[in-house]
Amino acid sequence: MEVCLTPLEMACIEESIGLAIKDTYALERLVWTFEKNLLPEIYRDNLKNWMLAVHFCGAYLHDRAALASEFPLINEQSLLGTNQALFEMEFYELEFYLKRMRIVILYHGKQDYIRVKLKTLLRAYGYRRRSAKLMTFLKQGMERYGLVSFLRGNQRCDIKEIRLDDMISFRVKSEK
């Protein structure tokens, strides 16, 4: 599976953490500089196009009806840099959560971790049980985005092996 952070997903991340416009520019520049391997190929060499696409998507999120009426001939999928197959992916919401987690930890957060109970994480995305397939996807996604999980006391853990009520901290792997 191709790892990709679309302009629409970046706009959603910015929206979810409530950044001021000046901070969105800084975050987009940081992501473009240090996370190029996550970006669609067409944005990897052009910061201006990346930022314009993200800002258009942000405007789209705020007023879809107005933009749709102003740009009726534009193909929404190509404009937003999305791929319909991405949204049809079985665990898309968790995939997006992992991307968001990486961006927030590295470039926005005041802490170098995000802490959550496994049960809370799964419930937030509509899962009531942790199937082997779901946990395998979560573990592979963590590897894809360079995330590691810890229990209290900085004890590294395997997300497949912990209890649902365990509080886990996600961190980005150090490049050492």
Backbone bond lengths (Angstrom), bond angles and torsions (degrees), N, CA, C in turn:
res aa  C-N    CA-C-N  psi(-1)  N-CA   C-N-CA  omega(-1)  CA-C   N-CA-C  phi
1 M - - - 1.440 - - 1.530 108.93 -
2 E 1.332 115.38 134.23 1.454 120.99 179.17 1.529 109.56 -74.85
3 V 1.310 115.52 130.54 1.457 121.22 177.22 1.521 107.08 -86.07
4 C 1.324 116.39 124.30 1.452 119.11 -173.83 1.523 110.63 -151.73
5 L 1.325 116.10 134.98 1.461 123.08 174.55 1.519 106.50 -112.02
6 T 1.320 117.50 106.08 1.459 121.82 -176.10 1.528 110.54 -79.44
7 P 1.333 117.43 161.57 1.462 119.99 174.91 1.531 112.35 -58.50
8 L 1.319 117.43 -36.69 1.463 120.39 178.30 1.530 110.76 -64.15
9 E 1.323 117.30 -43.18 1.464 120.28 177.81 1.528 110.88 -63.99
10 M 1.325 117.05 -39.93 1.465 120.21 178.67 1.525 110.16 -63.62
11 A 1.323 117.27 -41.28 1.468 121.19 177.50 1.532 110.47 -62.96
12 C 1.320 116.91 -39.02 1.469 121.17 177.55 1.526 111.16 -64.99
13 I 1.321 116.76 -40.07 1.468 120.80 177.71 1.526 109.63 -62.57
14 E 1.320 116.21 -47.63 1.469 119.96 179.36 1.522 111.20 -60.13
15 E 1.316 115.69 -41.89 1.466 120.58 179.19 1.525 110.85 -63.97
16 S 1.325 116.41 -41.88 1.465 120.32 -175.58 1.525 113.24 -68.86
17 I 1.327 117.40 -27.01 1.464 119.06 179.54 1.523 111.97 -100.25
18 G 1.335 116.83 0.49 1.461 121.54 171.51 1.520 114.98 63.24
19 L 1.321 116.59 52.73 1.459 120.31 -178.71 1.523 112.50 -82.61
20 A 1.318 116.19 146.70 1.456 121.89 169.41 1.529 107.47 -71.58
21 I 1.329 117.25 159.05 1.463 120.99 -175.06 1.528 112.05 -58.41
22 K 1.320 117.40 -40.32 1.467 120.99 178.76 1.528 110.64 -61.43
23 D 1.319 115.97 -39.67 1.460 120.28 179.72 1.524 112.28 -70.94
24 T 1.341 117.22 -30.22 1.471 118.82 177.69 1.523 109.93 -65.55
25 Y 1.349 116.57 -39.98 1.469 119.43 177.91 1.526 110.35 -60.86
26 A 1.313 116.12 -44.42 1.464 120.14 -179.02 1.524 111.09 -64.22
27 L 1.335 116.75 -43.83 1.462 120.38 -179.95 1.530 111.08 -64.26
28 E 1.323 116.95 -43.94 1.472 120.06 179.35 1.521 110.94 -61.86
29 R 1.327 116.58 -40.22 1.461 120.45 178.96 1.537 110.59 -65.08
30 L 1.337 116.99 -42.53 1.466 120.49 178.27 1.526 111.30 -62.98
31 V 1.320 116.75 -45.85 1.463 120.71 179.81 1.522 110.18 -62.91
32 W 1.329 117.47 -43.85 1.458 120.97 179.80 1.531 110.56 -63.78
33 T 1.319 117.49 -37.28 1.459 121.32 -178.15 1.526 112.77 -73.76
34 F 1.338 116.71 -44.07 1.464 120.00 -170.55 1.526 115.14 -106.33
35 E 1.318 118.09 -10.29 1.464 120.99 -176.79 1.533 112.25 -125.31
36 K 1.305 117.30 32.30 1.471 120.58 -176.50 1.521 112.68 -56.46
37 N 1.317 116.18 -31.15 1.459 118.98 -179.76 1.526 112.13 -65.78
38 L 1.350 118.19 -18.01 1.463 121.61 177.31 1.529 112.51 -87.02
39 L 1.324 117.18 -18.05 1.462 121.15 -173.63 1.520 111.91 -83.68
40 P 1.340 116.45 151.36 1.471 118.62 172.83 1.534 109.36 -58.82
41 E 1.294 116.06 147.29 1.469 123.15 -175.96 1.537 112.26 -50.22
42 I 1.311 118.41 -39.11 1.471 120.55 -174.48 1.525 113.64 -67.81
43 Y 1.332 118.28 -14.97 1.466 121.11 -179.54 1.516 113.57 -104.76
44 R 1.303 118.36 -7.08 1.469 120.45 -172.47 1.530 113.59 -67.95
45 D 1.325 117.44 -23.59 1.462 120.28 -177.69 1.524 113.07 -109.49
46 N 1.335 118.01 4.77 1.455 119.00 -173.84 1.530 111.04 -143.39
47 L 1.323 115.69 96.80 1.461 121.74 -179.61 1.524 111.51 -59.75
48 K 1.325 116.80 -41.75 1.462 120.49 -177.79 1.529 110.74 -60.19
49 N 1.314 118.32 -45.81 1.470 121.33 179.46 1.523 111.37 -64.10
50 W 1.333 116.39 -38.47 1.465 121.13 178.01 1.533 109.80 -61.24
51 M 1.326 115.90 -49.62 1.458 119.84 -177.57 1.527 111.99 -66.83
52 L 1.326 117.52 -39.98 1.465 120.29 177.46 1.527 111.00 -62.25
53 A 1.318 116.66 -42.63 1.470 120.33 179.93 1.528 110.81 -64.82
54 V 1.331 116.92 -42.20 1.470 120.45 179.28 1.526 110.19 -64.21
55 H 1.321 116.73 -42.93 1.466 119.45 -178.43 1.526 111.57 -69.76
56 F 1.320 117.43 -35.51 1.458 118.80 175.06 1.530 109.62 -62.96
57 C 1.318 116.21 -42.88 1.468 119.85 179.28 1.525 111.06 -64.22
58 G 1.325 116.80 -37.05 1.462 120.22 175.96 1.519 110.97 -62.52
59 A 1.323 116.35 -42.30 1.468 120.51 177.02 1.525 110.11 -64.93
60 Y 1.319 115.66 -38.53 1.458 120.88 178.00 1.527 110.63 -61.30
61 L 1.318 117.16 -41.52 1.465 121.01 179.26 1.525 111.52 -63.85
62 H 1.323 116.45 -33.93 1.466 120.62 -177.45 1.517 113.50 -79.99
63 D 1.328 117.63 -35.17 1.465 119.51 -176.70 1.520 110.82 -148.62
64 R 1.308 115.81 73.07 1.463 121.82 -177.79 1.522 112.73 -59.08
65 A 1.315 117.05 -42.64 1.466 120.77 -175.94 1.524 111.46 -62.91
66 A 1.324 117.45 -45.32 1.461 120.81 -179.20 1.522 110.94 -63.61
67 L 1.316 117.18 -44.29 1.459 119.71 -179.99 1.519 111.25 -67.08
68 A 1.310 117.15 -37.99 1.463 120.10 179.23 1.529 110.77 -63.62
69 S 1.324 117.38 -37.80 1.461 119.78 -179.81 1.528 111.39 -73.95
70 E 1.333 117.84 -30.24 1.460 121.23 179.98 1.523 113.05 -80.33
71 F 1.304 117.36 -27.54 1.457 121.44 -176.58 1.530 111.42 -125.41
72 P 1.338 118.33 60.48 1.464 119.02 -174.52 1.525 114.38 -69.39
73 L 1.313 118.22 -20.83 1.460 119.59 -175.63 1.524 113.56 -93.66
74 I 1.327 115.93 -4.48 1.472 119.17 -177.24 1.515 109.75 -83.75
75 N 1.309 115.09 132.48 1.456 120.22 176.74 1.527 108.04 -73.09
76 E 1.319 116.47 114.22 1.458 121.78 -174.66 1.529 112.53 -55.89
77 Q 1.315 117.20 -41.91 1.460 118.50 -176.66 1.518 112.37 -63.68
78 S 1.331 117.44 -46.62 1.454 118.29 -178.06 1.519 111.08 -70.72
79 L 1.331 117.97 -33.33 1.446 122.05 179.75 1.525 111.57 -65.20
80 L 1.295 116.35 -43.83 1.457 120.07 -177.03 1.519 112.96 -84.22
81 G 1.319 117.46 -2.77 1.452 120.26 177.73 1.515 112.50 68.17
82 T 1.312 117.04 29.74 1.451 119.91 -178.72 1.509 110.52 -108.76
83 N 1.271 113.88 164.30 1.446 121.74 178.63 1.523 105.75 -126.10
84 Q 1.328 117.24 122.67 1.468 120.26 -176.30 1.526 111.25 -55.57
85 A 1.313 117.67 -34.79 1.466 120.63 -179.97 1.525 110.84 -61.47
86 L 1.321 116.41 -31.01 1.461 120.53 178.74 1.520 110.72 -59.78
87 F 1.347 116.63 -45.92 1.460 120.59 -178.04 1.520 112.42 -73.47
88 E 1.317 117.22 -20.69 1.456 120.97 179.15 1.525 111.74 -87.73
89 M 1.328 116.37 -5.95 1.447 121.33 178.75 1.530 109.01 -59.25
90 E 1.309 116.73 141.02 1.457 121.53 -172.35 1.537 114.09 -56.42
91 F 1.299 117.99 -43.22 1.460 121.47 -176.48 1.529 111.22 -114.89
92 Y 1.333 117.20 39.99 1.466 120.58 -175.21 1.532 112.54 -55.77
93 E 1.318 117.95 -42.25 1.464 120.32 -176.53 1.526 111.42 -61.52
94 L 1.327 116.49 -40.63 1.466 119.43 177.75 1.524 111.07 -69.43
95 E 1.316 116.91 -36.75 1.466 121.45 176.79 1.530 109.41 -59.47
96 F 1.325 116.35 -45.88 1.457 121.07 178.92 1.533 110.78 -64.17
97 Y 1.324 117.32 -40.85 1.464 121.56 179.04 1.531 110.67 -59.55
98 L 1.328 116.86 -41.64 1.462 120.27 179.89 1.527 111.16 -66.72
99 K 1.345 117.34 -40.22 1.467 121.00 176.31 1.525 109.80 -61.38
100 R 1.333 115.48 -46.86 1.463 121.25 -179.14 1.525 110.21 -60.91
101 M 1.330 115.60 -42.47 1.463 120.56 -179.41 1.528 110.40 -59.43
102 R 1.308 117.20 -45.96 1.466 121.10 179.77 1.528 111.32 -60.14
103 I 1.329 116.80 -47.39 1.464 121.40 -178.36 1.527 110.66 -63.72
104 V 1.322 117.40 -45.41 1.467 121.15 -178.38 1.530 111.01 -64.66
105 I 1.315 117.53 -44.86 1.473 120.56 -179.07 1.536 110.39 -63.37
106 L 1.311 116.82 -46.44 1.461 119.81 -174.36 1.524 113.81 -76.54
107 Y 1.330 117.70 -37.84 1.458 118.79 -166.64 1.529 115.90 -122.22
108 H 1.311 117.83 -10.15 1.456 117.29 -177.83 1.518 113.51 -128.13
109 G 1.286 116.48 -39.34 1.453 120.27 -171.66 1.512 114.20 -63.41
110 K 1.293 113.90 150.46 1.454 119.96 175.04 1.531 109.66 -83.85
111 Q 1.333 115.74 -12.90 1.456 121.54 178.52 1.524 108.10 -117.67
112 D 1.318 115.43 158.81 1.459 119.50 -179.97 1.531 111.73 -95.98
113 Y 1.329 115.71 24.65 1.462 120.24 179.18 1.520 109.60 -153.94
114 I 1.331 114.79 164.63 1.461 122.42 169.90 1.516 105.92 -127.36
115 R 1.333 116.26 129.13 1.459 121.70 -176.58 1.522 109.64 -110.43
116 V 1.334 116.23 134.39 1.464 121.64 -179.99 1.532 108.51 -159.94
117 K 1.328 116.20 151.24 1.466 119.67 171.74 1.522 107.90 -78.07
118 L 1.317 116.77 142.64 1.454 120.48 179.26 1.525 110.36 -58.33
119 K 1.326 116.77 -41.36 1.464 121.64 179.92 1.538 110.53 -60.13
120 T 1.318 117.17 -42.81 1.463 122.17 -179.95 1.526 110.64 -65.12
121 L 1.311 116.54 -43.07 1.464 121.27 178.76 1.524 111.01 -60.17
122 L 1.323 116.56 -48.28 1.455 120.03 -178.07 1.532 111.37 -66.47
123 R 1.320 117.08 -42.07 1.466 121.24 178.99 1.520 112.36 -62.51
124 A 1.322 116.20 -38.09 1.469 121.04 -179.14 1.527 111.64 -59.77
125 Y 1.302 117.10 -26.68 1.460 120.96 -179.45 1.521 112.81 -108.46
126 G 1.337 115.96 16.95 1.455 120.85 171.39 1.513 116.30 85.06
127 Y 1.314 117.64 13.08 1.461 119.90 179.52 1.519 109.31 -98.83
128 R 1.331 116.17 131.23 1.464 120.47 179.61 1.524 111.94 -100.18
129 R 1.307 114.91 -23.69 1.471 120.27 179.98 1.508 109.13 -129.34
130 R 1.289 114.64 154.82 1.461 117.58 176.62 1.516 109.78 -103.10
131 S 1.286 114.95 98.26 1.462 120.67 178.75 1.525 109.17 -76.83
132 A 1.302 115.41 162.20 1.463 120.46 177.96 1.527 110.06 -61.80
133 K 1.327 116.01 -38.55 1.465 120.72 -179.96 1.533 111.10 -64.48
134 L 1.320 116.62 -44.04 1.464 121.62 178.84 1.523 111.23 -62.98
135 M 1.306 117.22 -45.52 1.464 120.83 -178.44 1.528 111.22 -68.90
136 T 1.323 117.27 -35.37 1.469 120.73 175.66 1.525 109.44 -63.78
137 F 1.338 116.41 -43.90 1.464 119.97 178.35 1.528 110.59 -61.28
138 L 1.312 117.30 -45.13 1.457 121.88 -179.28 1.531 110.73 -61.80
139 K 1.308 116.42 -43.71 1.467 120.56 -179.91 1.535 110.78 -65.70
140 Q 1.335 117.20 -43.03 1.468 120.57 178.39 1.525 110.90 -65.26
141 G 1.339 116.75 -39.08 1.457 120.79 177.54 1.520 111.60 -63.36
142 M 1.314 116.08 -40.79 1.467 119.97 177.38 1.525 110.21 -61.30
143 E 1.312 117.58 -41.09 1.466 121.07 177.92 1.522 110.66 -65.69
144 R 1.342 116.60 -42.26 1.466 122.13 179.84 1.526 111.64 -58.75
145 Y 1.316 117.27 -40.12 1.465 121.60 -176.45 1.528 113.06 -100.76
146 G 1.318 116.17 11.17 1.462 120.57 174.71 1.515 114.18 67.29
147 L 1.329 116.78 35.97 1.462 121.35 -179.32 1.522 110.51 -104.09
148 V 1.318 115.46 144.24 1.461 121.13 175.45 1.525 108.19 -128.18
149 S 1.331 115.97 153.50 1.463 120.46 -177.79 1.524 110.50 -114.02
150 F 1.341 114.05 145.76 1.462 122.23 -179.21 1.517 109.30 -134.79
151 L 1.323 116.03 145.88 1.460 121.78 169.53 1.519 107.84 -88.51
152 R 1.326 116.17 175.31 1.468 119.59 176.85 1.524 109.98 -54.02
153 G 1.297 115.96 145.23 1.457 120.46 -179.09 1.512 113.12 82.75
154 N 1.318 117.35 17.69 1.467 123.26 179.60 1.525 113.75 57.68
155 Q 1.317 116.15 34.92 1.455 121.24 178.02 1.523 108.06 -90.88
156 R 1.321 116.58 112.92 1.464 121.06 -178.67 1.524 109.34 -60.55
157 C 1.337 116.87 141.92 1.458 119.76 -177.20 1.525 111.05 -140.13
158 D 1.314 114.48 159.39 1.460 122.47 174.53 1.524 106.93 -94.87
159 I 1.303 117.21 121.12 1.460 121.69 -175.37 1.530 112.12 -59.65
160 K 1.317 116.61 -24.27 1.471 120.35 179.15 1.524 112.04 -75.10
161 E 1.321 116.81 -22.82 1.459 121.05 -171.47 1.528 114.91 -99.87
162 I 1.309 118.46 -14.70 1.468 120.24 -174.35 1.527 111.62 -81.00
163 R 1.335 115.39 164.36 1.469 120.83 178.18 1.525 109.65 -80.25
164 L 1.301 116.89 157.74 1.463 121.98 179.25 1.525 112.62 -61.37
165 D 1.330 117.46 -33.64 1.458 120.95 -177.88 1.523 113.93 -86.12
166 D 1.315 117.98 0.29 1.465 120.12 178.92 1.522 110.29 -71.13
167 M 1.333 115.23 137.36 1.463 122.01 174.06 1.523 106.52 -85.14
168 I 1.326 116.20 123.51 1.458 119.29 -179.06 1.524 109.84 -119.09
169 S 1.314 114.99 149.01 1.459 122.34 175.16 1.513 107.39 -112.18
170 F 1.325 115.88 132.52 1.464 121.49 175.26 1.516 107.80 -102.58
171 R 1.322 116.19 133.26 1.450 122.82 175.57 1.523 108.45 -129.93
172 V 1.322 115.87 159.73 1.464 120.41 174.04 1.521 107.00 -88.22
173 K 1.341 116.35 134.08 1.467 120.96 179.21 1.513 109.89 -56.76
174 S 1.309 115.64 139.46 1.455 119.26 175.23 1.526 108.75 -76.48
175 E 1.303 115.91 150.51 1.470 121.48 -175.63 1.522 112.74 -83.86
176 K 1.300 118.33 17.34 1.477 122.43 -175.54 1.486 111.81 -69.96
